[in-house]
Amino acid sequence: MNIAVIGTGYVGLVSGVCYAELGNHVICVDKEKDKIRVLQEGGIPIYEPGLKQLADHNRELGRLQFTFDTLEAVRQSDVVIIAVGTPPGPRGEADLQYIEAAAREIGDAMNGYKVVVVKSTVPVGTNEKVQQIVRSRTDQVFDIASVPEFLREGSAVRDTLYPDRIVIGAESPQAVELLKQLHQSLTPEIIVTDIRSAEMIKYASNAFLATKISFINEIANICEKVGADVTEVATGMGLDHRIGPHFLQAGIGYGGSCFPKDTKALIQIAGNADYDFKLLKSVVEVNRQQRFGIIDKLIATIGPMQRMEGKKVGVWGLAFKPDTDDVREAPALDIVQTLIEHGAIPKVYDPVAMDNFRSVLDHPSIHWCRSALEAAEEAEAICLLTEWKEFKQTDFKAVEQVMLRPLLIDGRNIFGPQHFKDTQFLYYSVGRPAFG
Ligand code: UGA
């Protein structure tokens, strides 16, 4: 099949590369010329494990191209996938300007039957809007379909090539048939539904996952007060098939470009339909608070924040999760900001997200370190905010030597007490008894 993918962000780029891997001819389009130039020259503008190898392979086979010429890309394609951003507007609602612009260009480029697929996460009813825009600019026959994406940053290639399910929201049998063909080698779990339900499945899935996280984080907070261990509790809960073991990892809350944006958008969508989504509002509020638990633990161990003046605090991990350089809505942003506000000196280190973090939060009191050990030097405490593999392999005997006080506040619960048995470390985590 000939496929055009409009938008080369996470979803567009990974989808484009993976559709090429399935044997299709794919043209990825973006308005940002610099980005396209990087891609044309063999670069990948995002950090995503495995993506470059797959892109190189398909480029060599002539199945993957990049252009900023939307009209040409659409003209050459049977399936046109819209994967542009839907950033949050001032009230949390999804901003649809890029979707609408893409629809206009598709309409102008139509030269025969095509299926226009919306992959971006969009409020219920957006596909119909796209249909109207395209229809207003062409007499050609086309169909519209919603095929939401469920990939995670950091495992995006695997999630796309081995998905749990494919959701196809479409009314036209011809479009359904074409899209089933396109995805049939990926999974037997293909759900065909109406367009509005497909749009809702994406929001409801992300909102539910966010709910699981805020739920376990509140359980963790209670565990701390009553002396229970949330990891034990989550294991015990997760063995119930109705609950499942996933997304019950307590910590400093979710970040990233998806959960924060989509939960707020769904609250807004509900509100527009005159429904007060109370549960989801609480999920968002719990998540906002949860990251400050790290600061509470610093206060509990070092003393009130006014005593933080001039004190060095190591910060291990800035990305919103491991295996990505993405810092959007990362808990580290608020935590480092709070440290700065109280006069502390954050000594930050992340294996890949340093530049991105600096472009969002740069401050003279931040020390940018080249290793986890350097971030620990002369520190009163280390706050671990992202569960990078390299932190799990830390030699704490060496770290202890360079710190002023061997104190680790682990926001991701990556260690057990055994880890510190030969050290002087005082170890705090989330929802578990302190150790040391
Ligand atoms: C999320 C969804 O998992 C994808 O299915 C969806 O396609 C994507 O959003 C999207 O809408 O595009 P992503 O944001 O890449 O993917 O990352 P996740 O792995 O879901 O993690 C999100 C956040 O939740 C991270 O900050 C992570 O640290 C946190 N998390 C996750 C927890 O705190 N606890 C957990 O148990 C799981």
Boltz pocket constraint, residues with backbone or C-beta under 6 A from the ligand:
constraints:
  - pocket:
      binder: B
      contacts: [[A, 121], [A, 149], [A, 150], [A, 151], [A, 152], [A, 153], [A, 154], [A, 206], [A, 209], [A, 213], [A, 246], [A, 247], [A, 248], [A, 249], [A, 250], [A, 251], [A, 252], [A, 253], [A, 254], [A, 255], [A, 256], [A, 257], [A, 258], [A, 259], [A, 262], [A, 320], [A, 321]]
      max_distance: 6.0
